[in-house]
Amino acid sequence: MGTAGQLIVRRYRLVRALGHGRSGLVWEGRDTLLDRPVAIREVLLPPNLSESARLRLAQRISREARQAERLRHPHIAAVYDVADEDGALYVVTELVPSRSLDGVVSGDGPLPPAEAARIARTVLSALTHAHAAGVRHGDVRPANVLLAHDGRVVLADFGVSVPGSPGSSADSSGRDAEAYLAPERAAGGPPTVAADLWSLGATLHTAVTGRPPVMQGPSGQGQPVLQAEDVPGELRAVLAGLLAREPRRRIDAETADRLLAEIEPPAPPRPVRRGRARLVTGIAVAVLVACAVGGWAVGGWAGLRPGKATPAPTSLSPLESPSLSPSLSPSLSPSVSVSASGQPARRLKLKWHTSDAGWRAGVPRGWIREDGPYSISWRSRDGGAVFTVEVTAQQGTDPLAALGEAEEILRPEAKTYRKLRLRSVNGEHGPSADWEFTWTPRKASARDHLAKGVEYHQYRRVISTATATSVLTWTTSAADWDTLRPTLARVLALFQPPPATPSPSAA
């Protein structure tokens, strides 16, 4: 075992032991090269292994930790490095000042259903991001869910799952860590997406009841029993779906996210800074934001001087098409989308549009282009769907705060409003946030093709780079959402904001 003060691979200093968990000893450490605090997990391999078995296991852990290094998500404790020192394996990660969910439940008691749903939904977003990148966690449990002092919820210990490790077999409250393994994992199966979702369900169960689900039947083969007197009624559906014994019968991430969103408490109202809340077009805020198609209600757009955009008539080449961004919401997964007829929905053909201002977008072929003073939109020929791009030279935008302000302005102007998500995402171009919601406008708008009494569905993404802020808005009727969702996923993945150095026409 390591000792305080020890220098690992001439770079990482062990400062003090923080805890002894299932997969090893956790140290507070210091990266002496970058002069920053880190967490260092000294991985303890199971005893009584042959040398060849130990080597294979160490290689597997090192490989999985290396895979986890590429994960960058606001709710994942980043993996920085894997180090081997004198035959011992160390995984270096982000140090998150926090309390574990396990410690909170042990010390303060079970959480209210809405708060537990918020935490579970945040962890689900981290898992969805990892799964899209081909990374499985393998050890989701309350001890690895960190409630950071800065308010974040962070999922830790990616890449360090060690079966049968000699570390403590129980978490800090004495609960058996094996209780959070899916039945197929307890029976010796590999980490899978479905197994991670089962473990999330068990973690949620503990958050609201104070204990993991009780398994009925032989060890590793039983069915979890949800005690009606313990499990809050509003969580029974999502828990039953996540904790199904058969992996093929478990609900997927999209369904779990939807069920949790119905329970998650609304975000606290954000004060609207009226001095900044002005529209880019100069039209009254309430009118344009109520339409929720063109324009958005966060100001500071004075620096925008959009160039005249020119369409690119050629189709997207497979060689030009970037892969689907892992930061997309699970609700946008094209693989599960079906049309109203029950048939799989097909993605529309796209073409490139390159703006003189430097940004580039894949837009549906055949849609009608509409140029506004500060935005460009493409509308379906039946008028029922529209994709809008607004790009400004504003720097330093907080995407989540901007969308929060827009939400506060929209609410009074909508007859019905249902928030599906409003959160930061791990954008490849810079700080980003997504806002998805449904609403029914109070008034019809011929200009924006909105009908009174019709429910609409919108997805809005804000991307902040060093030189610009981009707003992508996709709106359809609620009835057409599933049909067009695969196209939306592709459009969001293809968008490229202006380059770091502004083009002459954008100056």
Buried (B, 14 or more C-beta within 10 A) or exposed (E): EBEEEBBBEEBBBBBEBBBBBBBBBBBBBBBEEEEEEBBBBBBBBBEEBEEEEBEEBBEEBBEBBBBBBEBBBBBBBBBBBBBEBEEBBBBBBBBBEBBBBBBBBBEEEBBEBBBBBBBBBBBBBBBBBBBBBEBBBBBBBBBBBBBBEEEBBBBBBBBBBBBEBBBBEBBBBEBEBBBBBBBBBBEEBEBBBBBBBBBBBBBBBBBBBBBBBBBEEEEBEBBBEBEEEBBBEBBEBBBBBBBBBEBEEBBBBBBBBBBBBEBBEEBEEBEBEEEEBBBBBEBEBBBBBBBBBBBBBBBBBEBBEBBEBEBBEEEBEEEEBEEBBBBBBBBBBBEBBEBEEEEEBEBBEBBBBBBBBBBBBBBBEEBEEEEBEBBBBBBBEEEBBBBBBBBBBBEEBBBBBBBBBBBBBBBEBBEEBBBBBBBBBBBBBBBBBBBBBBBBBEEEBEEBBBBEEEBBBBBBBBBBBEBBBBBBBBBBBBEBBBBBBBBBBBBBBBBBBBBEEBBEEBE
